[in-house]
Amino acid sequence: MNTNNRRNQLLSTVAVVPSLHPVIDDLAGLERLVPLAPSETESLAIFRNQLPSLLSVRGRADAHAGEVRRMIAMIAREPDQVQAWIDVINALTILSNAANLALLLLPERSEDDGWAREELGRHLLRHAHRNGDGEDLALVQRAVGTLPRVSAHLTLPKGAEEISEMITTMARRVGALQPKPVTTEPGAPATYPLEQAESLKSYFAATPHLVGLLDGARHVFGLVDALRCDSDQPEMTADAIEGGLVLAYARLLRIALWPARDLQDVAAKISARDLVRSRDADPDRFGALWEIAFNQGETVAGQSGRFLNVDE
């Protein structure tokens, strides 16, 4: 399908794939990276050192956001299709939000990672300036941290070798930001277009067990706090602490993102919020990410009587 045809497409004519495929978001996908090891400390350290590239995460976030925009444009032409497609857009919204949150949660391990995070941070700040209030802007600033005054990629190279390196780098980054909607690795996050509507509906219907995620986060925090009490922190212990924080907050962010469907979910969200606010020793940006995710989850929950808003 050429670009023009896709731009004029209607939701009622989308060629939906009938077969179901597992849909994994970028926060849930981290769970598969936790290995079996002789000790939980070693497991968390290994986990920290095999976290994914931020560039690939950014590509999935952009792809899903693009599908949301595509659907909104089509709904404007066929408003009677809203109810039939509402859970598809809910699923894509969670997928996009989960990828963006993972991008800000995970550690940078390369220049590409730094570029991907900086680009997202600047985008979020621009959006908050244009569409939010002072509180929204302050929350985003906490989440993205201090950014360079001028992006490094805007500095023009001078020599032929530097120009060649810049072209290669940008080609690699642009390629990563255009992932194909397939995955060859079972359990790994991928991108999912509107044509995978049935799989996306199934994903949104299968809410994670929020209480189980909360218990899992508490367990990992217990390990992290015990490791912090060790005055002599070798490299593996430091990696385990960082990996543990990433894993625990990934679980808490999933609790925040998903709309509550019953009072048990509401209780899990309230407990998760209290837990995050009690974690004074953790990086402040993690707490800000949780608040952003919570607000996003409440927005989805407010769309219909199927869900419960926590503060109500």
N, C-alpha and C positions, 0 to 999 in steps of 0.2 A: 504494500500500500504506500502510495507516495504521500508526501507531507500534506499536500493540499487536500487530498481525499480524507486523510485522517482528521484534519482540522474541521472538515464539514461533516464528519461522521455523527450519527445519532446513537444514543444509548440503546435504543430498541433494535439497532442493526449490528451491535457489537457481536463478533463471532466468539461466543463464550465457549471455553474448553470444558466439556462435561466431566472429564476425569479429575479426580482430586489429587493434589500434591501437598505435601507438608509445607507449611509456611512458618518460617523461623525469623524472628526479629533479632536485631543486633545485640540487645541486652540478654535475651534468652539464649542466643547462640554462644555466649561466653561460658555457659555451664558445661558444654561439651569439651572445653579446654582444660577443665580441672582433672588432672591425672590421678591415677592410683599411685601411691608412693609409700615408702616405709613409714613416713610420719606425715601428719597434717602440715607441719611446717615446711617440709620438703615439697609437698604437693602444692601449697600456695606459692612457693618460690618458683617452681617450674611453671605454674600457671601464669605468674607475672611475666615470665620471660618468653612466653609464646602467645602473647596477646596480639590481635590482628593489627594490620596497617591502618592508620587513620584515613589514608587516601581511599582505600576500598570502602570504608564505612561511609565516608562523605559521598562517594559515588552512589551508594544505595539510598542514602537520604535524599539526594537530588532526584534520583529516578522516581522514588515514590512521591515526592512533592510534585514532580511533573505530572504523574498520573492523577493526582488530586486536582491539579489545575485543568487537566484534560477533561476530567469528569464534570467539574463545575461548569465549564464551557458548554458541555453537552446538556447538562441539566437545565441550563438557561434556555435551550431550544426545546426541551421536552420536560417541563416541570412535573408532568404527571408520572414521570419515572422515579421521582425522589424516593418513595417508599420501597420500591423494588431494589434500589441500589444503595440505600442509606448505610447498610452494614459493610458494603464494599468500601465506601469512603471512610467509614470509621476504622476499618482495618488498615487502609493505606495511611490514614492519619497517624495511627499508633506506630506503624512501621517507620514512617518518616521521623516522628518524634523520638522513637527509641534509638534510631541511628544518630540523630543529632545529639542526644544526651550521651550516648556511648562515645561519640567523638570528643566531647568535653570531659568525660570521665576518665578515659584511658590515657596512659602516659605516652608522651612523645618519644619515639625511638629513632627518628630520622628527620632530615630536613623536609622531606615530603610530608611527614606527620605535622611538623610545625607549620608548614604552609597551609595544610588542610584545616587545622584548628584556627589559625589566624583568620583565614578567609571566612569561616563560619562565624567567628567572634565578631568580625566587622559587620557582617550581614545582620546578625542579631541586634547589634547596637544601633545600626541604621533603622531597623524596623521598630525598635523600642523608642527611638527619637521621634519617628514619624507617627506612630500609632498608639504608644503607651503613655502613661503618666509618670510622674517622678518615681513612684514606687516600683513600677515595671522596669524603668531604666536602671535603678539602683540594684535590682535583683539580677538583671543581665550582667551588669558590671561586676558583681560578685562572682557570677558563674564563669565569665570569660577571663577575668583577671586583667592585668596590665598588658596592653598591646603596644608594639613599637609605633612611634609616631608616623613613620613611613614604612609601607610594606617593603620587605627586602626584594621581592620580585620586580618592584618598580624601578630599581636601580639599573640603569642601562650598562651593559657590558662594553668594554673598550676593545679588547683584542679579538682576533679571529677565533682563538681557542675558547674564549669565554662566550662568544656569540654561539658557537657550535654547541657548547655545553648547555646554554640557556634554551636553545631550540629543542635539544634532546629532552631536557627536564620538562619543559612545557608540554611536549608531545606525550610524554609518559603520564603526566598529570591529567591532561585532557582525556587520554585513553581510559584512565582509571575512573574518571567521572562519567563515563558512558558505558556502564556494565551491561552485559547481555542478560536477559531474564532467565538464566539457567544456572544451575550449580551442579558440579560433578562430585561434590563431597557431601555425603549424607549428614544431615543435621546442621549444615552450615547455612548462614543467612544468604539470601539471594534477592533478586528483584522480581517483583510480581506485577505485571500489567493488568489492565482492566479485563483483558480476555481470560484471566485466571479468577474471574468473579466468584465461582463456586468455592474454590479453595480459600479465597479471602473471606468469604462469609463463614466458612467452617472455622477458620482461624479466630475470627472475632467472637464466634459463639463459644469457643472453648476457652473461657476465662481461666487464667492460671489460678492455682490454689493460693490465695493471698495469705492465709494463715501459715501455710507451709513455707512460703517465701520469707515471712517475718521470722519464723522459728530458725530458718537457715541463716538469715542475716545475724540474728542474735548469737548463734553458735560461732560464726566466724568472728564477730566482734570480741567474743570471749577469748578466742585464740590470739587475736591481734593485741588485746590489752595485756594478756599474759606475756607476750613477746616484748612488749614495750617496757615491761618491768625488768627485763634483762639489761643491765647496765653495759654489758659487753655485747654489742650487736655486730656479729660478723656479716659478711655480704649476704649469705643465704637468709639470715634472719631479717635483714632490711628488705630484701626482695619479698619475703613472705608477708611482712607487714603491709607493703604496698599492694601486693596481690590480694591480700585479705580485704583491704579497704575497697579495692575495685570490685571484688566479688560481692561483698556485703551490700555496697551501695547499688550495684546493678540489680540485686534482688529488691532492694527498697524502691528503686526507681520504677520497677515493674509494678509494684503495689500501687505507687502513686499514679501511674499512667492509665491503668485499667479502671473503668467505671465500676462502682460498687453495685452488685445485683441483689444483695440481701444484707441483713443487719450484721452478719458475721464478717462480710467484706468491709462494712463501715467500721466495725470495731478494729479490724486489722489495719485500716488506713489511719485511724486515730492513734493507735499504738505505735505505728511506724513513724508518724509525725512526732510523737513525744520522744521516741527513741532518737531520731535524727537531731532534735533540738537539745538533747542531753549530751551529745557527742562533742564536747568542747575541744578535745584534743585533735579532732580530725580537721583536714583542710576546710576552710570556710566555703570554698566553691562547691564542695560536695553537698553541703546543706542548701546552698542556693539552687543547685540542680534539682534537688528533691522538691523544693517549693515550686519551681517551674513545672516539673512533671506533675505535681499534685494539681496545679491550676489547669493544666492541659486535660488531666483526667476528669476534673470537675466540669470542664466545658463539654466533654462528650456526655457525661452523665446528665447534664441539664437539658439534653435535647428531647427526652421523652420520659414517660412514667415507667419505662422498663428498668430504669436505674435510680439509685439513691444518691443525692448530694450529701456529702458528709456533714457540712455545717448546717444543714437543715434538719 
